[in-house]
Amino acid sequence: MKFKKLGLALGGALALACSSAEPGIGQDSTADATDTTDTTGEGIIRATALGGRKEVVLVTIPVYVVNPDNTVSIGTRGCSGSYFAPRVVLTAAHCFKGAVAGPPRVYWGDNYAVDVAALPNDGSPPPASSKFAQGDSYEQHPNYSAELNSADMAVIYLDRKPPFDPLPLARFRLDNTYVGTKVTIQGWGYGQATGPVSGTGGFIKRTGKTVLLGTPTAADYHADDPNPGMLDPAVRETVVKLDGHAPNSNGCFGDSGGPIIVNKYGQDYIASVDYWGGYYCEDYSLHVRLDPFLPFLDNAYKKGGQETLIPKFVCQAPNQNGTRTAYFGFDNKNGVAITVPYGTKNSATTDTKNWRPTKFLPGKYDNGFLIDFGTTQTLTYTLAPDNSPKTTINVTKNSTACTAAQSDLVEAGNSCRSAAAAGCAGFSITQCLQEHASFNQDFNGYVPACKAELTAYNACQASTTAANWVCTSDLLGLSPYAPACDDLLYAWFACAGF
């Protein structure tokens, strides 16, 4: 899952153990305090103590919420997670069910209400001085089943490293030798249930002691607390059950994604992912075991910054002023953005405006960035990220030309090159190209009969001089806007049926 800023183109109960609101905390507390999917959940009650291991973090996810008057607002869903690899947090897959409205964040401080209120409210990532990190992307386990609650794990790839080391994963199974032993659970969920699927006192880290009961049986399916995965022997083998009866601690709403922590030979390990508890957060809880899913977790470790980032040349096209533009893509196999500062590891002989990126988002892009060059010049681009081979690409006027099939990319490039002249604060030509090209491709696919209207609008933007761009303010900053192209924009709207 990628997260992007919008481009220039157009001027019941939350599942399982997640809490869906921040009661009393700012405007994000618009979601109902009870969760809203179709099942129940859990968070730690009868906690042994507040706090616990710092590697157990709060996960907050912005979600779209439909209000009683049918308006839509953005609420905040709370889950828990475990920091297990550089820039990687393990949590529950069901935390991302529904309409996710933006990138998740993780928090490792001790006063969430105060610290979240101090963050800027402009959509920007948390400042480096904060106790937050933002997700560059997230990934649910490919075998996750919302119906069976199986393989209920996900990873969040962070935009920075927290100021402490990860806690290692237990690569051993919690086998019968652990049955009947006391183990530690941790999470940021509610401290008290107020109803079958509601609670209070969330967004506070708690630690508790409980007893490990081993692999659940078919008797752990309850019609009034439905968990159909318990009827499937293959699913049960991937789950471990904890005894939540008093005086033991038990999970409650918002602890989803939190771990069992076990100690072996003096070392603490993350041993599970919390995903299920009974009504009123009582009697028992279920956790996903790690050992059946180690390949997924090992791959996630690599994607925290150890995977490759490879650039590629796409095509080149002439410009009206006699110069040419080379279009490049890249394949960042990491889940995190990779930064390569300008210098010998990131150089381009003709990029006098520094239009090439220094930050490469996770994923594969055919519309990654552009660099201008002269008709008689050779553009030499070099990128040598850490953990990747050095790549050098030479482009001239005789290199592969952009074809009619790549017109969406070239139109976007021409529009963004023109918009860059407006000098709007915070404008990124790389981000503009990526989003504008994707917009062109998407909408020419949705409404191909209107391609001529969209092309005309793009051509108008491309021919707009610097003095005729306006920097307009929106929720995401300053965006270039070409008022002279409005009629063409409205013509495209009308053709597209908006």
Sequence and secondary structure as in RCSB ss.txt:
>XXXX:A:sequence
MKFKKLGLALGGALALACSSAEPGIGQDSTADATDTTDTTGEGIIRATALGGRKEVVLVTIPVYVVNPDNTVSIG
TRGCSGSYFAPRVVLTAAHCFKGAVAGPPRVYWGDNYAVDVAALPNDGSPPPASSKFAQGDSYEQHPNYSAELNS
ADMAVIYLDRKPPFDPLPLARFRLDNTYVGTKVTIQGWGYGQATGPVSGTGGFIKRTGKTVLLGTPTAADYHADD
PNPGMLDPAVRETVVKLDGHAPNSNGCFGDSGGPIIVNKYGQDYIASVDYWGGYYCEDYSLHVRLDPFLPFLDNA
YKKGGQETLIPKFVCQAPNQNGTRTAYFGFDNKNGVAITVPYGTKNSATTDTKNWRPTKFLPGKYDNGFLIDFGT
TQTLTYTLAPDNSPKTTINVTKNSTACTAAQSDLVEAGNSCRSAAAAGCAGFSITQCLQEHASFNQDFNGYVPAC
KAELTAYNACQASTTAANWVCTSDLLGLSPYAPACDDLLYAWFACAGF
>XXXX:A:secstr
 B     STT  B STT B   TTSSTTTTS SS  BBS  EEEES SEE   TTEEEEEEEEEEE TTS EEEE
EEEEEEEEEETTEEEE GGGG S B S  EEE SS HHHHHHTS SSS    TTSSEEEEEEEEE TT BTTTTB
S  EEEEESS  SS    B  S   GGGTT EEEEEESS SEEEETTEEE  S  EEEEEEEEES  GGG BTTB
  GGGG HHHHTTEEEEEE TTS EEETT TT  EEEEETTEEEE EEEEEE GGG EEEEEEESGGGHHHHHHH
HHTTTTS EEEEEEEEEE TTS EEEEEEEEE SSS EE  SBTTEEETT TT  S SEE SEEEEEEEEEEE T
T  EEEEE  TTS  EEEEE TTS B  GGGHHHHHHHHHHHHHHTT  TT  HHHHHHHHHHHHHHHHHH GGG
HHHHHHHHHHHHH  GGG EEEEETTEEEEE GGGHHHHHHHHHHHT 
